[in-house]
Amino acid sequence: MDKQIEYGIKCQKENEKQIVKNINNFLQKEYEYRKMYKRNDESISKFNYEYYYCQFIKEKPLWYFDLYPNEDLDGKCKFENKETQWILFINKIDIKENTSKQNEALELFFQKLLNGIGFETILLYEYKENEERIGNYTDEELDEM
């Protein structure tokens, strides 16, 4: 079971570089991880984003997160909350398979990440088990494309 959460970052759209810099500094200084990757993968989302940022780890405890604007290039917002111009999506992967110590480390990592952003964050959406991510194409829709 994955635990997926969307946080809104209270900021202006122009704060992108500062947010990315803050997150990258956190990743490198606190955990010696690489910087976020800047990607353009239009095939997964119904929203028209020029790019987004992401980072993940392939060893236990597994996790993934991405950062993208709330408003896409067509002016369509994913969330109605206009004071959150950037969104942080967090995916804690296979948490039921982790030890309690691994899950504690995972919680601590993401709490530190939220604090390291440098802007206030608010919980926008917490996904239920097996719920599709808002705005993503379903497997059936991808098959039809």
C-alpha positions as CSV (number, residue, x, y, z in Angstrom):
1,M,0.0,0.0,0.0
2,D,1.2,3.4,-0.9
3,K,0.4,6.6,0.9
4,Q,0.0,9.6,-1.4
5,I,-0.5,13.2,-0.4
6,E,-0.7,16.5,-2.2
7,Y,0.6,19.7,-0.4
8,G,0.1,23.2,-1.6
9,I,3.0,25.6,-1.2
10,K,1.8,29.1,-0.3
11,C,3.8,31.3,-2.6
12,Q,3.9,33.1,-5.9
13,K,4.5,31.3,-9.2
14,E,7.8,33.3,-9.4
15,N,9.1,31.6,-6.3
16,E,9.9,28.5,-8.3
17,K,13.7,28.9,-8.3
18,Q,13.8,29.6,-4.6
19,I,11.7,26.5,-3.8
20,V,13.8,24.3,-6.0
21,K,17.0,25.7,-4.5
22,N,15.7,25.1,-1.0
23,I,14.6,21.5,-1.7
24,N,17.9,20.7,-3.5
25,N,19.9,22.2,-0.6
26,F,17.8,20.0,1.9
27,L,18.4,16.9,-0.2
28,Q,22.1,17.4,-0.5
29,K,22.9,18.7,3.0
30,E,20.6,16.6,5.1
31,Y,20.8,13.3,3.1
32,E,23.5,13.7,0.5
33,Y,20.9,12.9,-2.2
34,R,21.1,14.2,-5.8
35,K,19.1,17.3,-6.8
36,M,15.6,17.0,-8.2
37,Y,15.3,16.0,-11.8
38,K,13.6,18.4,-14.2
39,R,11.3,16.4,-16.5
40,N,8.7,16.9,-19.2
41,D,6.5,13.8,-19.4
42,E,3.2,14.8,-21.0
43,S,1.9,11.3,-21.3
44,I,0.8,10.8,-17.7
45,S,-1.2,14.0,-16.9
46,K,-4.3,15.6,-18.4
47,F,-2.8,18.9,-17.3
48,N,-0.5,20.8,-19.7
49,Y,2.7,21.3,-17.8
50,E,5.8,22.5,-19.5
51,Y,7.9,20.6,-17.0
52,Y,8.0,19.4,-13.4
53,Y,10.6,18.3,-10.9
54,C,10.9,15.0,-9.2
55,Q,13.1,12.8,-7.0
56,F,12.8,9.2,-5.7
57,I,14.8,6.6,-3.9
58,K,15.0,2.9,-5.0
59,E,15.9,1.4,-1.7
60,K,13.8,0.8,1.4
61,P,12.0,2.8,2.5
62,L,10.9,3.6,-1.0
63,W,9.6,7.1,-1.8
64,Y,8.9,9.5,-4.6
65,F,7.9,13.1,-4.8
66,D,7.3,15.7,-7.4
67,L,6.9,19.5,-7.6
68,Y,4.7,21.2,-10.2
69,P,2.7,24.4,-10.7
70,N,-0.9,24.4,-9.6
71,E,-1.9,26.2,-12.8
72,D,-1.0,24.6,-16.1
73,L,-0.1,26.3,-19.4
74,D,-3.8,26.5,-20.4
75,G,-4.7,28.3,-17.2
76,K,-6.4,25.2,-15.7
77,C,-5.7,24.8,-11.9
78,K,-5.5,21.4,-10.3
79,F,-6.6,22.7,-7.0
80,E,-9.0,25.6,-6.3
81,N,-6.7,27.1,-3.7
82,K,-5.2,30.1,-5.5
83,E,-2.7,31.0,-2.7
84,T,-0.8,27.7,-3.5
85,Q,1.0,28.3,-6.7
86,W,3.2,25.2,-6.4
87,I,2.2,21.6,-5.4
88,L,4.3,18.9,-3.8
89,F,3.1,15.4,-4.4
90,I,4.4,12.8,-2.0
91,N,4.3,9.0,-2.5
92,K,5.4,6.8,0.4
93,I,5.7,3.5,-1.4
94,D,4.8,0.0,0.0
95,I,4.6,1.3,3.6
96,K,3.0,-1.9,4.8
97,E,6.1,-3.8,3.8
98,N,8.4,-1.4,5.8
99,T,9.5,-2.0,9.4
100,S,8.3,0.5,12.0
101,K,11.8,2.0,12.0
102,Q,11.7,2.5,8.2
103,N,8.3,4.1,8.4
104,E,9.5,6.4,11.2
105,A,12.5,7.4,9.0
106,L,10.1,8.0,6.1
107,E,7.9,10.3,8.2
108,L,10.9,12.2,9.5
109,F,12.3,12.6,6.0
110,F,9.1,14.1,4.6
111,Q,8.5,16.3,7.7
112,K,12.0,17.7,7.2
113,L,11.4,18.1,3.5
114,L,8.2,20.2,4.1
115,N,10.1,22.3,6.6
116,G,13.0,22.7,4.2
117,I,10.8,24.2,1.4
118,G,11.1,27.6,3.1
119,F,7.4,28.5,2.4
120,E,4.3,27.5,4.3
121,T,2.6,24.3,3.1
122,I,-0.9,23.1,3.5
123,L,-2.5,19.7,3.0
124,L,-4.6,19.8,-0.1
125,Y,-5.5,16.1,-0.7
126,E,-4.8,12.7,0.8
127,Y,-5.5,9.8,-1.5
128,K,-7.4,6.7,-0.5
129,E,-5.9,3.3,-1.1
130,N,-5.7,2.5,-4.8
131,E,-7.2,5.9,-5.8
132,E,-6.0,7.4,-9.1
133,R,-3.9,10.6,-8.8
134,I,-6.0,13.6,-9.7
135,G,-5.4,14.6,-13.3
136,N,-3.6,11.5,-14.3
137,Y,-4.8,9.3,-17.2
138,T,-6.2,6.0,-16.1
139,D,-4.6,2.8,-17.6
140,E,-7.7,2.5,-19.8
141,E,-7.3,6.0,-21.1
142,L,-3.6,5.4,-21.9
143,D,-4.5,2.2,-23.8
144,E,-6.9,4.2,-26.0
145,M,-4.3,6.8,-26.9
